[in-house]
């Protein structure tokens, strides 16, 4: 019994040591009570906990080690802030106006440094090339020449001054971003370099936001004719049954979905379905999202938030022989050209007892309201953009995305474009 007490004390001490807090402070007139803390796994945000404001302060307690990207989302005002953790306390002060975040003041050392480095990297990418072009026209002895030389020197500074021991995540992120993804890097990484890095990297790869762009860079480096063999080589090296192998497989399936590489998506989705090992939560969510929208599957019901042009309470309450579901946004250029084509055929669709239901990924209420005024079909939006609840449920990666359902809400078609919709109903 004594040993158990000792072990419990050791575990408790470790837990206390590992725990850190994320504290946010906002002005008193910021009308938000709820805040949600997320960590990152590849490109997927993972909910950690939800907290309520106490005197305009939110305090999140994280009970274990975590180094990587995080975000806090305010669901009622639709504000998001990004931050990092190096397993130390994070302190952030928000400046707001009309319930929108105007500025973020990072008060802890790690986030302040990361913010300054990223701002500097943007200026380096956009401004430094122009300064280098004009520097030869000004002598170093002139006031402007001296200032120009000083600014070039400041923007040319690399990350060599980052203490890896003090700031392990910042060092990891910036070193590997510069090596593999920076447009300013003169030495391009080979496919073998990328495979070795993904295979040997520590867990910060999953929490850094670098994984998906690395995979895209890997696919591009291999060339269009070599995509399949390149993927097989990568998954063989990683061993697809491992947690990292499954995360990479999940990311690849999503990438093929985004770029409409359907043959490759189907191949590796089948591979994922046939795995005999224990499936990670990350891959399980990808499998679930895809199974929700397979041809013949029952389209998951959706409870409307503030629907227009209907008294129905949910998607299933809408009665029609066929339903056309559109995920769209007022800021989407393709939606701008495609939805008016549906509008011209709307009466023809009604004669076929087909109903259109638009679910918007808008954020701006005014822009959304102005746009839907022209659309007589059922419209609804959570006004949360890509934080909308239905993006994961329906595996939405781009707008517009279309589904056609039968009277029993089963998926009978997944058109790629509005022309496919019109052709399905023989209206083209």
Secondary structure, 3 states (H helix, E strand, C coil): CHHHHHHHHHHHHHHHHHCEEEEEECCCCCCCCEEEEEEEECCEEEEEEEEECCCCEEEEEECCCCEEEEEEEECCCCEEEEEEEECCCEEEEEEEECCEEEEEEECCHHHHHHHHHHHHHHHHHHHHHHHHHHHHHCCCCCHHHHHHHHHHHHHHCCCCCCCCCCCHHHHHHHHHHHHHCCCCCCCCCCHHHHHHHHHHCCCHHHHCCCHHHHHHHHHHHHCHHHHHHHHHHHHHHHCCCCHHHHHHHHHHHHHHHHCCCHHHHHHHHHHHHCCCCCCCHHHHHHHHHHHHCCCCCECCCCECCCCECCCCCEHHHCCCCEEEEEEECCCCHHHHHHHHHHHHCHHHHHHCCEEEEEEECCCCHHHHHHHHCCCCCEEEECCCHHHCCHHHHCCCCCCCEEEEEECCCEEEECCCCHHHHHHHCCCC
